[in-house]
Amino acid sequence: MLGQVMHRSARLPSVLRAVGRLVLPQQCAGCGRPDHALCRRCAALLGEPRRCEELTLHLGTQDLLPAQPQRAPLPTWALGVYAGPVRHAVLAWKSGGRPDLARPLTEAMERAASVMTEIERPTATGPVLVVPAPSGAARRRAGRFVVGELADAFGKGVARVTGAPVAVVDPLRRRSGGDHLLGAAARSRDRAGAVRCRGRLPRGAVCMVIDDVVTTGATLAACAEALRVAGGSVVGAVVLAVTAPPGAGSSNCQP
């Protein structure tokens, strides 16, 4: 009986939060305006996807794999700047406190599939594989695998835009670590080999990597390399938001 009482008590806060959402007016996660999960003005900050990989070069991503031939940066598109209302919204969704944000954020990612019309794909192509960046086991167990939801939305958009066979797959895993304490260049070196792909990919598979935020580009570069090793052809990455480098202001991507 004690176990049952404790179990029910543990559920009480979530029940109260659900009731609270029915009683109290919903607030925009970006600016606090009432009656919207994400108001029109804040949602507009996640607009047309724009190229942003050049902004990560100064952070040392080019020396991620010093033993390999130097590669051009992975073509990367972002929908907005990771600051202000966008940052508030992404963090609120990732924390699990605002599941109502899933709809506006995944809809923005689905629209971002328009970038596929800009990508030059290999002549002999296989299926388009949409691959979420790896998330930790704890986040998955908690049901907060938001990157997976973004990948599902992007895959839906790709199927609509291209009419090509599309599959959302989740083969990437990473080791745990505290690289958030490292500098940018050290973080890039630390990420080398930190992402692995479980198994081989279909022959001729064209891969797009999806993540929520890009800062140094080190994670995306490690994901791309792991997919290449597994036989994939990685043609780009799409993220909700990019962390602009110091001095870049609010213009995060190429016009």
LINVENPE-V316460 format. One record per backbone hydrogen bond with DSSP energy under -1.0 kcal/mol. CO is the residue of the C=O (numbers start at 1). NH is the residue of the N-H. E is the energy in kcal/mol with one decimal. If there is no record, write none. Layout:
<<CO;NH;E> <CO;NH;E>>
This chain:
<<1;5;-2.4> <2;6;-2.5> <3;7;-2.2> <4;8;-2.4> <5;9;-2.3> <6;10;-2.2> <7;11;-1.1> <11;15;-1.9> <12;16;-2.8> <13;17;-2.4> <14;18;-2.1> <15;19;-2.4> <16;20;-2.8> <17;21;-1.9> <19;23;-1.8> <20;24;-3.2> <26;35;-4.2> <28;32;-1.8> <33;28;-3.5> <37;29;-2.5> <39;43;-2.8> <40;44;-1.7> <42;45;-1.3> <43;46;-1.6> <50;78;-2.5> <51;254;-2.6> <52;55;-1.6> <53;56;-1.6> <56;59;-1.4> <57;60;-1.7> <60;63;-1.2> <61;64;-1.5> <65;68;-2.1> <75;237;-1.9> <76;52;-2.5> <77;239;-2.5> <78;50;-2.4> <79;47;-1.5> <80;242;-2.1> <81;83;-2.1> <83;86;-1.2> <84;88;-2.3> <85;89;-2.5> <86;90;-2.6> <87;91;-2.5> <88;92;-2.2> <89;93;-2.1> <90;94;-2.6> <91;95;-2.1> <92;98;-1.4> <93;96;-1.1> <98;101;-2.0> <99;102;-1.7> <101;105;-2.1> <102;106;-2.5> <103;107;-2.3> <104;108;-1.5> <105;109;-1.7> <106;110;-2.4> <107;111;-2.0> <108;112;-1.2> <110;113;-1.3> <111;114;-1.6> <112;115;-2.1> <113;116;-1.9> <114;117;-1.6> <115;118;-2.0> <123;125;-1.2> <127;206;-2.5> <128;167;-2.5> <129;208;-2.5> <130;169;-1.8> <131;210;-2.4> <136;140;-1.8> <137;141;-2.8> <138;142;-1.8> <139;144;-2.8> <140;143;-1.6> <144;146;-2.0> <145;149;-1.2> <146;150;-2.2> <147;151;-2.3> <148;152;-2.3> <149;153;-2.0> <150;154;-2.5> <151;155;-2.8> <152;156;-2.0> <153;157;-2.0> <154;158;-2.7> <155;159;-2.2> <156;160;-1.5> <157;161;-2.7> <158;162;-3.0> <159;163;-1.2> <165;128;-2.5> <167;130;-2.5> <171;198;-2.4> <173;196;-2.6> <178;181;-1.8> <179;182;-1.5> <183;187;-2.7> <184;188;-2.2> <185;189;-2.1> <186;190;-2.4> <187;191;-1.7> <191;194;-2.7> <194;175;-1.4> <196;173;-2.2> <197;199;-1.1> <202;205;-2.0> <204;126;-3.4> <205;233;-2.7> <206;129;-3.5> <207;235;-2.3> <208;131;-3.2> <209;238;-2.4> <210;133;-2.8> <212;241;-1.9> <214;243;-2.6> <217;221;-2.2> <218;222;-2.3> <219;223;-2.5> <220;224;-2.6> <221;225;-2.2> <222;226;-2.1> <223;227;-2.1> <224;228;-2.2> <225;229;-2.4> <226;230;-1.3> <227;232;-2.9> <228;231;-1.8> <230;201;-2.6> <233;207;-2.8> <236;209;-2.2> <237;77;-2.4> <238;211;-1.8> <239;79;-1.2> <241;214;-1.9> <242;82;-2.7> <245;248;-2.2> <250;252;-1.2>>
